[in-house]
Amino acid sequence: MINAAFSQNRLLATLSEAEFDRLSPHLELVCLAQGDVLYQCGGQLMHIYFPTTSIVSIQYELEDGGASEIASVGNEGLLGVSLFMGGATTPNRAVVHSSGYGYRLRASRLLDEFHRKGPLFDRLLRYTQGLMTQMSQTAVCNSHHSTLQRLCRWLLQTLDHSNTSELVVTQEALGTILGVRREGVTEAARRLQALGLIRCRRGRIRVLTRIGLEQQVCECYEVMRKETARLMAPQVAPAVPEREWQLRSVAVSRRTGPRERRNPAVQDQDEPASNDARAIIVFTR
């Protein structure tokens, strides 16, 4: 039975009993503080992280020191997919933008479980596809939609990744996450606050109405939400029904072909091959 503490992360909550028995002794609860860098660009991945109450921002850092978020990870998934996808390093960095807790697992332990190709193998691949969808849709959103729409998308995503409506994040950090100037974030937040959708105070944003944000957000959020829900839904193998194929009843003889289609002069020479002129073929898989 899965420990209630582990079930705070949705991927860990889906572990089978055998997977849980193998991994749980090696899962270490750690505190992840805002600003902690869990891995750097080009660094070797030594641990995998399963956030529970924290949220981690995956960012691409430019040569001039600027950075922009390409995806985020919360209690729905894990940090470090490049490990089991075949790459030991990654060209981005991971920074905690909402402090909290998570479970840490040595990379070698997860690789051992991944190579068993059990139920977790399939879930990790589907989660990775969902993360790729988030990255590609974020790129589209940052290119085509307003700062206000992008802020709404990020707020809704963050609500989905956490268990609280109050988010701990500075406007400077939001500027980095959304790839815009701090002044742009301030103006977008001011407009949402004027609409009664959020309340801002130093370093914190409280969402007052989720429905209001959904009315302001672009279509990118719904694309990501639906795809993640589809990929992470429990997989049920469809039942394969038994199929019956019934042959047309004909007079069967040792001569080739139906009796009525041959020369009437030779029909009387036929000898019945069987008294049963009907056959049933059953195909099962």
C-alpha positions in Angstrom: 0.0 0.0 0.0 1.3 3.5 -1.0 2.3 5.7 2.0 0.0 8.8 2.1 3.0 11.0 2.1 4.3 9.6 -1.2 0.9 10.0 -2.8 1.3 13.8 -2.6 3.2 13.3 -5.9 0.9 11.9 -8.6 3.5 9.8 -10.3 4.6 8.2 -7.0 0.9 7.6 -6.2 0.5 5.4 -9.3 3.4 3.0 -8.3 2.4 -0.7 -8.2 3.0 -2.5 -5.0 6.2 -4.1 -6.3 7.5 -0.8 -7.6 6.8 0.9 -4.3 8.6 -1.8 -2.3 11.7 -1.5 -4.5 11.8 2.4 -4.6 10.3 3.6 -1.3 13.4 2.7 0.9 15.5 5.0 -1.3 13.1 8.0 -1.6 14.5 10.9 0.5 12.3 13.7 1.6 14.1 17.0 1.0 13.3 20.7 1.5 13.5 22.7 -1.7 14.0 26.4 -1.0 13.1 29.2 -3.5 16.1 29.9 -5.7 17.8 26.5 -5.2 19.4 25.3 -8.4 18.8 21.5 -8.7 21.0 21.1 -11.8 22.9 23.4 -14.2 23.2 23.4 -17.9 25.5 20.6 -19.0 25.7 19.1 -15.5 25.5 15.4 -14.7 22.2 14.3 -13.4 22.8 12.5 -10.1 19.3 12.6 -8.7 15.7 12.6 -9.8 13.2 14.8 -8.0 9.5 14.2 -7.3 8.1 17.5 -6.1 5.2 17.4 -3.6 4.6 21.0 -2.4 7.3 22.7 -4.4 7.4 23.8 -8.0 10.5 23.8 -10.2 11.2 25.9 -13.2 13.1 24.5 -16.2 14.9 27.4 -17.8 17.1 28.0 -20.8 19.9 30.4 -20.0 21.3 32.7 -22.7 25.0 33.8 -23.1 24.2 37.3 -21.9 22.8 35.9 -18.6 19.1 36.2 -19.5 16.8 33.2 -19.0 13.3 32.1 -19.9 11.2 29.2 -18.6 10.5 26.4 -21.1 8.5 24.2 -18.7 7.6 23.7 -15.0 7.3 20.6 -12.8 5.2 20.3 -9.7 3.4 17.5 -7.9 2.2 16.0 -11.2 5.6 14.7 -12.3 9.3 14.5 -11.9 12.4 16.4 -12.7 15.2 14.7 -14.8 13.5 13.0 -17.8 16.7 13.4 -19.8 18.3 10.7 -17.7 16.0 7.8 -18.8 15.6 9.2 -22.4 19.3 8.5 -23.0 21.1 11.7 -22.3 23.2 12.1 -19.2 23.2 15.9 -19.3 20.7 18.6 -20.4 21.2 22.1 -22.0 19.0 23.8 -19.5 18.9 24.4 -15.7 16.3 23.7 -13.0 15.5 26.3 -10.4 13.0 26.1 -7.5 10.6 29.0 -7.9 8.0 28.0 -5.3 9.6 26.6 -2.1 8.3 23.4 -0.5 9.2 19.7 -0.3 9.9 16.8 -2.7 11.3 13.3 -2.8 14.8 12.8 -4.1 15.9 9.5 -5.7 19.4 8.5 -6.9 19.5 8.4 -10.7 20.8 4.8 -10.8 17.8 3.6 -8.8 15.3 5.0 -11.2 17.3 3.7 -14.2 17.2 0.2 -12.7 13.4 0.4 -12.4 13.0 1.9 -15.8 14.9 -0.9 -17.5 12.6 -3.4 -15.9 10.0 -2.1 -18.4 7.2 -2.5 -15.9 4.2 -0.2 -15.4 6.4 2.7 -14.4 8.2 2.5 -17.7 5.0 3.3 -19.6 4.0 6.1 -17.3 7.4 7.8 -17.5 7.3 7.8 -21.3 3.8 9.2 -21.3 4.8 11.9 -18.8 7.7 12.8 -21.0 5.4 13.3 -24.0 3.3 15.6 -21.9 6.3 17.6 -20.8 7.3 17.9 -24.5 3.9 19.2 -25.3 4.2 21.8 -22.5 7.6 23.0 -23.9 6.4 23.3 -27.5 3.1 25.1 -26.5 5.0 27.5 -24.2 7.2 28.5 -27.2 4.1 29.2 -29.3 2.5 31.1 -26.4 5.5 33.3 -25.8 5.7 34.2 -29.5 2.0 34.9 -30.2 0.1 35.9 -27.0 0.1 39.0 -24.8 1.9 39.2 -21.4 -1.5 39.2 -19.6 -2.5 35.9 -21.4 0.8 34.3 -20.7 0.6 35.3 -17.0 -2.9 33.8 -16.8 -1.5 30.6 -18.4 1.3 30.4 -15.9 -1.0 31.0 -12.9 -3.4 28.3 -14.0 -0.5 25.8 -14.6 1.0 26.6 -11.2 -2.4 26.0 -9.6 -2.5 22.6 -11.3 0.9 21.8 -10.0 0.3 22.8 -6.3 -2.3 22.4 -3.6 -2.7 26.1 -2.7 -4.2 29.2 -4.3 -1.4 31.4 -2.8 1.8 31.4 -4.9 5.1 32.6 -3.6 6.9 34.3 -6.4 8.4 37.8 -7.1 7.6 39.9 -10.1 11.3 39.8 -11.0 11.1 36.0 -11.1 7.9 36.1 -13.1 9.7 38.3 -15.6 12.3 35.6 -16.1 9.7 32.8 -16.2 7.6 34.6 -18.9 10.6 36.1 -20.8 9.4 39.7 -20.4 10.5 42.9 -18.6 9.5 43.3 -15.0 7.4 46.4 -15.9 5.3 44.2 -18.3 4.6 41.7 -15.5 3.7 44.6 -13.1 1.2 46.0 -15.7 -0.4 42.6 -16.4 -0.7 41.8 -12.7 -2.3 45.2 -12.1 -4.9 44.6 -14.7 -5.8 41.2 -13.3 -6.0 42.7 -9.8 -8.3 45.4 -11.1 -10.6 42.7 -12.5 -10.8 41.1 -9.1 -9.0 37.9 -10.2 -5.9 38.0 -8.1 -4.5 39.8 -5.1 -0.8 40.8 -5.0 1.4 41.6 -2.1 5.1 41.6 -1.8 6.4 38.2 -3.1 3.0 36.6 -3.2 0.1 36.2 -5.5 -3.3 34.9 -4.3 -5.7 33.6 -7.0 -9.3 34.8 -6.1 -11.2 33.2 -8.9 -9.9 30.5 -11.2 -12.9 30.8 -13.6 -12.0 34.4 -14.2 -8.4 33.5 -15.2 -9.8 30.8 -17.6 -11.8 33.5 -19.3 -8.7 35.6 -19.9 -6.2 33.0 -20.8 -5.3 32.0 -24.4 -6.0 28.5 -25.8 -2.5 27.2 -25.0 -3.4 26.4 -21.4 -6.3 24.2 -22.5 -4.1 22.4 -25.0 -1.6 21.5 -22.3 -4.2 20.6 -19.7 -6.1 18.2 -22.0 -3.0 16.5 -23.4 -1.6 16.0 -19.9 -4.9 14.5 -18.7 -5.1 12.2 -21.7 -1.6 10.9 -21.3 -1.7 10.4 -17.6 -5.1 8.8 -17.4 -5.1 5.1 -16.2 -4.6 2.9 -19.2 -7.3 0.2 -19.6 -6.7 -2.5 -22.3 -9.8 -2.9 -24.4 -11.5 -6.3 -24.3 -11.2 -8.3 -27.5 -14.6 -9.8 -28.3 -14.9 -13.4 -29.7 -15.9 -13.3 -33.3 -17.9 -16.0 -35.1 -17.8 -16.5 -38.9 -20.5 -18.7 -40.3 -20.0 -20.3 -43.7 -22.8 -20.3 -46.3 -24.6 -23.7 -46.3 -23.8 -25.5 -49.5 -23.7 -29.1 -50.6 -20.0 -30.1 -50.1 -18.5 -32.9 -52.1 -15.1 -34.3 -52.9 -15.2 -32.5 -56.3 -14.0 -28.9 -56.3 -16.6 -26.2 -56.1 -20.3 -26.0 -55.3 -22.3 -28.9 -56.8 -24.9 -26.7 -58.5 -22.3 -24.9 -60.6 -21.0 -28.0 -62.4 -22.3 -29.9 -65.4 -25.6 -31.6 -64.5 -24.4 -34.7 -66.3 -21.8 -35.3 -63.6 -23.6 -34.1 -60.5 -24.9 -37.6 -59.8 -21.4 -38.9 -59.6 -20.6 -36.8 -56.5 -20.2 -38.5 -53.2 -21.0 -36.4 -50.1 -17.9 -35.6 -48.1 -20.0 -35.2 -44.9 -23.5 -35.2 -43.8 -22.8 -31.8 -42.1 -23.1 -29.1 -44.7 -22.6 -26.3 -42.2 -19.4 -25.1 -40.5 -18.6 -22.6 -37.8 -15.2 -20.9 -37.6 -14.4 -19.2 -34.3 -11.5 -16.7 -34.2 -10.1 -15.8 -30.8 -7.1 -13.7 -29.7 
